[in-house]
């Protein structure tokens, strides 16, 4: 009957003895694989506890990880070629894995139970078609990887941790994919080209090539045995080696995505109360939490984090991939009995150089670019905490921290001078300590003390005043928000600031907080509630960035705007955009002013950092090109239309870009303007007055 003939003999030419040997080798491979996986995950149980919940709502976590695995959406980000390549490999590999599993179920379970096989007829034809089609995608995907790695020599794929296992991994996959088709083609030739095997279109084509080359059925049958064993042994060796080499990322990456903290980087872990000062931060490999070790094992060396890092692009001594892999190599060395050294220090013997941590801007570009949810910033913070506790932070950072400690601001100016900027206004700025308001406006250090950014504070005050917003400020009771204080490792000072600010706010009667600075917005939104609760202070307020309030005011018709009639570009601040996903709100406000908004190539979550975050504003870096200069170059050279104004929504960005404008030679090409200043210009345009009118504006 046709149904009985439309199939193939699974162990054709192998024989009973060969089949027994194969099953024995397969059992050994599975045992070696199982032990390796057990040993790997048993090692994680020796790590310290993670401060955040990683396994809550496990079904939803697994669904998310599975969706990311199947869709490959993270791989498409910033690199379409890599996305297509990886999708082909993953879809092909999963199909081949599922196909092999189906065949094993038929041979080892279904046939033994029923005495029949479902591997016949239409099922066999459908199976063969799908396996050939997806197997072809697999080979094409691996071929794309080989082409990019060895022919194009994509820079991000090569680094100090690139080695033999990377070569072995990609070439083994290629040999498995091609070997499967060669084996299939030899079987088709050796069985005289069964007509139904045309569904195996790749294998049938290769078989045709073999036949055209003069291969006989007898020769094909002889070669098949050798090809089958070569393919089988290579596959079993690959399976056995998975837990011991790079292929382990197929498991560890999935586990890493499952256990990802959705607020990683937005909030940082608190220092455990039981730790003494000399135990804070990474002091030894024993300090790594189980999730931090999983981070290290999940790294695939793809270099996406490195290519997205603005510090590396600026020539600083930081490569996020190397930091993670250096920590992994050190951990494995210690596990194997190697010598312990300082993990982070100024000296030349430490695992990570302190200069690398000074280079980090806490922009989270590395984490956003990582397709397997490695949480770089958590590792970096632990090392910064160690540098702080051992007094190895740069002098400029230590000075800024002392200023914050003594005066509540990084400038070192007296707290009483914080509200001096309001004296230039011709209206009163309400005192939230003395009257009930809807919005408590947290002005921030730079808008309060820095002359350039005081213009932003005055512009916002005017907007709030003219639109009738119920608002007030804390005057001299406001202190540094602590966002960047925490990111340079000063956890104790951060706790003090949380207690001071939350305490001052608790004495006021207000409904919401509005922030000038995205750094303040981030820490108030994502970190203060948790920290304040532990300190016994209430902090449960809705938090807004000022652009969100402006968007509402524009939408409600409370701002009567004219048109500024010029071409501008908008820069996404890291802490507003990449951190908190606020992308369209500032753009809506910019468009409402009548400005012609043109996008830079790197925008929204792919925005390039100004260089001011993570304490960068307090440091003088030795770099080839400042991040701010590179960003302004992008605005003037790579943007579709050259803008007249470079619009920001962050005081730190304004400071860094004003500096980059001077040092990079862009003074005659671009003007740096805050969103609030642009809105004031639009207000003046509607009123028919210049920005130099009697009412203070962005130009004052």
Secondary structure, 3 states (H helix, E strand, C coil): CHHHHCCCCCCCCCHHHHHHHHHHHHHHHHHHHHHHHHHHHHHHCCCECCCCCCCCCHHHHHHHHHHHHHHCHHHHCCCHHHHHHHHHHHHHHHHHHHHHHHHHHHHHHHHHHHCCCCCCHHHHHHHHHHHHHHHHHHHHHHHHHHHHHHHHCCHHHCCCCCCHHHHHHHHHHHHHHHHHHHHHHHHHHHCCCCHHHHHCHHHHHHHHHHHHCCCCHHHHHHHHHHHHHHHHHHHHHHHHHHHHCHHHHHHHHHHHHHCCCCCECCECCCCCCCCCHHHCCCCCHHHCEHHHHHHHHHCCCCCHHHHHCHHHHCCCCCCHHHHHHHHHHHHHHHHCCCCCCCCEECCCCCCEEHHHHHHCCCCCHHHHHCCCCCCHHHHHHHHHHHHHHCCCCCHHHHHHHHHHHHHCCCCCCCHHHCCHHHHHCCCCCCECCCCCEEEEEECCHHHHHCHHHHHHHHHHHHHHHHHCCCEEECHHHCCCCCHHHHHCCCHHHHHHHHHHHHHHHHCCCEEEEEECCHHHHHHHHHHHHHHHHHCCCCCCCEEEEHHHHHHHHHHCCCCCCCCCCCEEEECCCCCCCCCCCCCHHHHHHHHHCCCEECCCCCCHHHCCCCCCCCCHHHCCCCCCCCHHHHHHHHHHHHCCCCCCEEEECCHHHHHHHHHHHHHCCCCCCCEEEEHHHHHHHHHHHHHCCCCCCCCCCCCC
